[in-house]
Amino acid sequence: MKRITAIALLAFAGVIGTGKALAEDQLSVRMPFDFTVGSKTLPAGRYSITRESETLIAIRKHNSRDGILSMTSQEPNQSAKNVLVFDRYNGHYFLREILCETGKMNLGLPRSKSETRARELEAKTPSDTGQVLLALK
């Protein structure tokens, strides 16, 4: 995971100049629950999501240093609906997709090791699972 973080930081450093040109819009969303992106769990609150490059997004908490850079996978086949899609396993939320036509983002996020573990645990002891859609304004 440290290697992926280092790669993401290098990619971010390489696109600082071009990233802002690609990020035509920035999403602002209030997360009503704690959620996980990659290996980092972020607390509930207001966040901005910015597309830094074709394969990198930045998720930053307003008025805080909390945030994360994440690589994105191929764009989902679904058309943009202006929602964030979370996978929920036993009360833990993992950001899966950003589907937003106004922010020109139709992105999928790769499954992290922590999500894979939560998914395996869920298969052994089924409980509170499913997808959660959070509408964007």
Contacts in CASP RR format, 6 or more apart in sequence:
PFRMAT RR
TARGET T0000
AUTHOR 0000-0000-0000
METHOD contacts of the structure
MODEL  1
MKRITAIALLAFAGVIGTGKALAEDQLSVRMPFDFTVGSKTLPAGRYSIT
RESETLIAIRKHNSRDGILSMTSQEPNQSAKNVLVFDRYNGHYFLREILC
ETGKMNLGLPRSKSETRARELEAKTPSDTGQVLLALK
1 38 0 8 1.000
1 39 0 8 1.000
1 113 0 8 1.000
4 71 0 8 1.000
5 69 0 8 1.000
7 71 0 8 1.000
8 56 0 8 1.000
8 69 0 8 1.000
8 70 0 8 1.000
8 71 0 8 1.000
9 69 0 8 1.000
11 53 0 8 1.000
11 55 0 8 1.000
11 56 0 8 1.000
11 71 0 8 1.000
12 52 0 8 1.000
12 56 0 8 1.000
12 58 0 8 1.000
12 69 0 8 1.000
15 22 0 8 1.000
15 52 0 8 1.000
15 53 0 8 1.000
15 56 0 8 1.000
18 53 0 8 1.000
19 51 0 8 1.000
19 52 0 8 1.000
19 53 0 8 1.000
22 51 0 8 1.000
22 52 0 8 1.000
22 53 0 8 1.000
22 54 0 8 1.000
23 50 0 8 1.000
23 51 0 8 1.000
23 52 0 8 1.000
24 103 0 8 1.000
24 104 0 8 1.000
25 102 0 8 1.000
25 103 0 8 1.000
25 104 0 8 1.000
26 48 0 8 1.000
26 49 0 8 1.000
26 50 0 8 1.000
26 103 0 8 1.000
27 48 0 8 1.000
27 49 0 8 1.000
27 50 0 8 1.000
27 98 0 8 1.000
27 100 0 8 1.000
27 103 0 8 1.000
27 105 0 8 1.000
27 136 0 8 1.000
28 46 0 8 1.000
28 47 0 8 1.000
28 48 0 8 1.000
28 49 0 8 1.000
28 62 0 8 1.000
29 46 0 8 1.000
29 47 0 8 1.000
29 48 0 8 1.000
29 49 0 8 1.000
29 84 0 8 1.000
29 134 0 8 1.000
29 136 0 8 1.000
30 45 0 8 1.000
30 46 0 8 1.000
30 47 0 8 1.000
31 42 0 8 1.000
31 44 0 8 1.000
31 45 0 8 1.000
31 46 0 8 1.000
31 47 0 8 1.000
31 134 0 8 1.000
32 44 0 8 1.000
32 45 0 8 1.000
32 134 0 8 1.000
33 44 0 8 1.000
33 93 0 8 1.000
34 41 0 8 1.000
34 42 0 8 1.000
34 43 0 8 1.000
34 44 0 8 1.000
34 93 0 8 1.000
35 41 0 8 1.000
35 42 0 8 1.000
35 44 0 8 1.000
35 86 0 8 1.000
35 93 0 8 1.000
35 94 0 8 1.000
35 95 0 8 1.000
36 42 0 8 1.000
36 92 0 8 1.000
36 93 0 8 1.000
36 94 0 8 1.000
36 95 0 8 1.000
36 112 0 8 1.000
36 114 0 8 1.000
36 115 0 8 1.000
37 59 0 8 1.000
37 68 0 8 1.000
37 70 0 8 1.000
37 94 0 8 1.000
37 95 0 8 1.000
37 109 0 8 1.000
37 112 0 8 1.000
38 68 0 8 1.000
38 70 0 8 1.000
38 94 0 8 1.000
38 109 0 8 1.000
38 110 0 8 1.000
38 112 0 8 1.000
38 114 0 8 1.000
38 115 0 8 1.000
39 112 0 8 1.000
39 113 0 8 1.000
39 114 0 8 1.000
40 67 0 8 1.000
40 68 0 8 1.000
42 59 0 8 1.000
42 61 0 8 1.000
42 66 0 8 1.000
42 67 0 8 1.000
42 68 0 8 1.000
43 61 0 8 1.000
43 66 0 8 1.000
45 61 0 8 1.000
45 62 0 8 1.000
46 61 0 8 1.000
46 62 0 8 1.000
47 59 0 8 1.000
47 60 0 8 1.000
47 61 0 8 1.000
47 62 0 8 1.000
47 67 0 8 1.000
48 58 0 8 1.000
48 59 0 8 1.000
48 60 0 8 1.000
48 62 0 8 1.000
49 57 0 8 1.000
49 58 0 8 1.000
49 59 0 8 1.000
49 98 0 8 1.000
49 105 0 8 1.000
50 57 0 8 1.000
50 58 0 8 1.000
50 60 0 8 1.000
51 57 0 8 1.000
51 103 0 8 1.000
51 104 0 8 1.000
51 105 0 8 1.000
51 107 0 8 1.000
52 58 0 8 1.000
52 69 0 8 1.000
55 71 0 8 1.000
55 72 0 8 1.000
56 69 0 8 1.000
56 70 0 8 1.000
56 71 0 8 1.000
56 72 0 8 1.000
57 69 0 8 1.000
57 70 0 8 1.000
57 72 0 8 1.000
57 98 0 8 1.000
57 105 0 8 1.000
57 107 0 8 1.000
58 67 0 8 1.000
58 68 0 8 1.000
58 69 0 8 1.000
59 67 0 8 1.000
59 68 0 8 1.000
59 69 0 8 1.000
59 70 0 8 1.000
59 95 0 8 1.000
60 66 0 8 1.000
60 67 0 8 1.000
61 67 0 8 1.000
70 109 0 8 1.000
71 109 0 8 1.000
71 110 0 8 1.000
72 107 0 8 1.000
72 108 0 8 1.000
72 109 0 8 1.000
72 110 0 8 1.000
73 107 0 8 1.000
73 108 0 8 1.000
73 109 0 8 1.000
73 110 0 8 1.000
74 108 0 8 1.000
75 106 0 8 1.000
75 107 0 8 1.000
75 108 0 8 1.000
76 97 0 8 1.000
76 99 0 8 1.000
76 106 0 8 1.000
76 107 0 8 1.000
76 108 0 8 1.000
78 97 0 8 1.000
78 99 0 8 1.000
78 106 0 8 1.000
79 99 0 8 1.000
79 101 0 8 1.000
79 106 0 8 1.000
80 99 0 8 1.000
80 100 0 8 1.000
80 101 0 8 1.000
80 105 0 8 1.000
80 106 0 8 1.000
81 99 0 8 1.000
81 100 0 8 1.000
81 101 0 8 1.000
82 99 0 8 1.000
82 100 0 8 1.000
82 101 0 8 1.000
82 102 0 8 1.000
82 135 0 8 1.000
82 136 0 8 1.000
83 99 0 8 1.000
83 100 0 8 1.000
83 133 0 8 1.000
83 134 0 8 1.000
83 135 0 8 1.000
83 136 0 8 1.000
84 95 0 8 1.000
84 97 0 8 1.000
84 98 0 8 1.000
84 99 0 8 1.000
84 133 0 8 1.000
84 134 0 8 1.000
84 136 0 8 1.000
85 95 0 8 1.000
85 96 0 8 1.000
85 97 0 8 1.000
85 98 0 8 1.000
85 99 0 8 1.000
85 131 0 8 1.000
85 132 0 8 1.000
85 133 0 8 1.000
85 134 0 8 1.000
86 93 0 8 1.000
86 94 0 8 1.000
86 95 0 8 1.000
86 96 0 8 1.000
86 131 0 8 1.000
86 132 0 8 1.000
86 133 0 8 1.000
86 134 0 8 1.000
87 93 0 8 1.000
87 94 0 8 1.000
87 96 0 8 1.000
87 115 0 8 1.000
87 119 0 8 1.000
87 130 0 8 1.000
87 131 0 8 1.000
87 132 0 8 1.000
88 94 0 8 1.000
88 128 0 8 1.000
88 129 0 8 1.000
88 130 0 8 1.000
88 131 0 8 1.000
88 132 0 8 1.000
89 115 0 8 1.000
89 118 0 8 1.000
89 119 0 8 1.000
89 121 0 8 1.000
89 122 0 8 1.000
89 128 0 8 1.000
89 129 0 8 1.000
89 130 0 8 1.000
90 118 0 8 1.000
90 121 0 8 1.000
90 122 0 8 1.000
90 127 0 8 1.000
90 128 0 8 1.000
90 129 0 8 1.000
91 128 0 8 1.000
92 118 0 8 1.000
93 132 0 8 1.000
94 111 0 8 1.000
94 112 0 8 1.000
94 114 0 8 1.000
94 115 0 8 1.000
94 118 0 8 1.000
95 109 0 8 1.000
96 108 0 8 1.000
96 109 0 8 1.000
96 131 0 8 1.000
97 107 0 8 1.000
97 108 0 8 1.000
97 109 0 8 1.000
98 105 0 8 1.000
98 106 0 8 1.000
98 107 0 8 1.000
98 108 0 8 1.000
98 109 0 8 1.000
99 105 0 8 1.000
99 106 0 8 1.000
100 106 0 8 1.000
100 136 0 8 1.000
102 136 0 8 1.000
111 119 0 8 1.000
122 129 0 8 1.000
END
